[in-house]
Amino acid sequence: MPLNIDKGLAGTVAADTALSFIDGAKGVLEYAGYDIDSLARNSTFEESTWLLWNGRLPTAAELTAFTASLQACSDLDPRLIELIRGIPKTTAPMDALRTSVSALGHFDPEADDNSPEANRRKALRLVARTPALIAVFDRLRKGKPLVAPDRSLSVAGNFLWMLTGARPTAAMEKALDVCLVLHADHGLNASTFAARVTIATQSDLYSAATTAVGTLKGPLHGGANQEVMEMLLEIGDLSKVDGYIKEKLARKERIMGFGHRVYKAYDPRATYLKTFAKQVASDTGNLALYEMSRRIEEIVLAQPNLIEKGIFPNVDFYSATTYYSLGLDLDLFTCVFAASRMSGWAGHCIEQLAANKLIRPHADYTGPHGLRYAPIGERAVSATSSTIPSARQAMSVAAGSNASSM
């Protein structure tokens, strides 16, 4: 049977899902039928997680019970904390998170139980404990005492509390909660697909989550909001924005935070976030950064050639200033993304197992056939014999792709 080659799988449907729907041409994102802008304005991360896992909004009693279940899971096993303590302080936070998410499974007696009931319980633990893992590593690497979780706080509020040791204001808690809602799920993106591939082998949920974290670490998937913030800090002042951006445009260089692998219209996750980011920046004394962002957007959207290509701000463009205004270190930005997306990853894994089939695509072999095996003494080295790209070639290919796929 002839095979259709679809590198990047951009035109391939690899799964059925009831979690989220995307129409990139129209700029639509829905969680189980609810548009993301309405959820960002009205919902919470806890409620949106319930929605993703159950396909409907919870009743008041259901949400209260679900929130209490999350809060009850926020403690970390002391042995796991000691394991994290042994991670070198110079380790990148996403690397530490990958290791500690994997280690969660060592302290869960249900780790290898793939029943729907056990996986729901493990999903709760992953969503509740991922923020704690991030906070614990960050405080340990800075030599600060650990902060015990506060079960009276939301996931967003408890993360800020454990990270900073200070009670977040209602505005700060809401700001992070909005970002968690916006990043919770996004179709069959790279990390979600990776998680589904892993769980489809009937591996365990912790292995699938670890796979997803490792995939998100890649700069072509995660990390765009950190790069946006680095760009803003490099520019430094509103008066320098025009020259900086126009020079990059003249050199046909990518402007961080613009463009998306899926969206060819304004990223629906950025619509409300843009307004909210302004308020957060103003409340925390970072309005100048927001004004720089707005000016960058004005310049980019005034370029007809970019509009024709569907280059608009994505969710990372304004989440960057929001995270920075909340006092998060730049290298924690992708970790926060992982803490949010854990709800989607877990939901997709449970959905995959409900009607599971091993994911096994074909590869188009491009090498030779029928070669004679020569004794080692008869072999000659050929500079053109390798069919595997060199490291330099691989880097070149990776650099050529500039579209976010979050």
C-alpha positions, 0 to 999 in steps of 0.5 A: 500500500502506498504511503503518504508522507506528512512530515510534522504530521500537520495534515494527519488526524491521529486521535479523536478527542473531546477535550479541546477544539481548534480552528486556526483559520478563524482563531477559535479554541474551545474546551469541551465546547466552551470558548477559551475567552469565556473560560479565561474571564469566568472560570478557574483552573480547577473548574477548567480542569474538571471540564476537560476531564468530564466534558461538562461544567461542574455543579457547585458541590462537584467543584468544591469536592474536586478543589478539596481533592486537589488541595489534599494532594499538594504535599510531597513525600519527604523522600522525594524532597530529599531527591530534589535536594540532590539535584545540582542547583545549576540544573535548568528548572525544566530538567529538574521538573522532568526528573522530579515528575518521573520520581513522583511515580516511585512514591505512588503505590498506584503508579502501575495501576492503569484502571480508570479510577487509579488514573483519575487519582494519579491525574489529581496528584500530578496536577496538584504536585507539579507546582509544588515540585517547581517551587521546591526546586526553585527555593532549594537552588536559591538556598531558601527554606521550603514553604509548606503548602496551604490547602486553603489556597487555589492551585495558582495561589498555593504555587505563588505561596510556596514559591515566594513565601508571601501571600499573593494578592487576589489580583496576583492569584487571579493573574496566574489562574488566568494563565493556567486556564489558557494553557491547560490544553491545546489539541494534539500539540507535540507534548500532548501527542508524545504523552499519548504515544507513551500511554498508548503502549500501556505504560504508566501515567507518570512515564507519559507525563515525563515524556510530555515534560521532556517534549515541552522543554524543546525550544520549538514547543515551549519557552517562547514566553521566556524568549519574549521577555528576554527580547523586552529586557534587551530592548530596555525602553519604549523609546528603543522599540521602533528601531529594534523591531524595524531592524529585525523586520528589515533583516527578516528575523522572527519577532518572538511571540508572533506567529503560530503553527496552528493559528492564522488569525489572532490567538484567541488565548491572547485576546483577554490576556492582553487586557488582563496583562495591562492591569497586572503590569500596572498593579505591579509597577511594570506598565512600561513593559506592557507599553513596550509590548503594545508598541511591538504589536502595533509595528508588527501588525502594520506589516501587510506581508505578515498579516497575509501570512497570518502572523499575529500575537500568540498567547506567549506574547502577553503571558511573558509580561504577566509572569514577569510582573508576578515576580517569576524568574525567566527560566521558570516560565516554561515550568509554569506552562507545564504545570498548567498543561499537566491537566490536559496531558493527564486528560488526554492519557485517560482518553487514549486508554479508553479506546486505546490503540498502539500509535505506530506510524510508518517511516519512509526508508531512503537508504540503500538496499542489498549491500554486501557485508564486507569484512572489517579489513576491506572497508573504506570510510566514505565521507558521503556514506552516512544517511543520518544528518550531522549535528550541524545539519540538524541544528540548521534544520531546527533553526529554519523552523520558527513557528510556535506550536504550543 
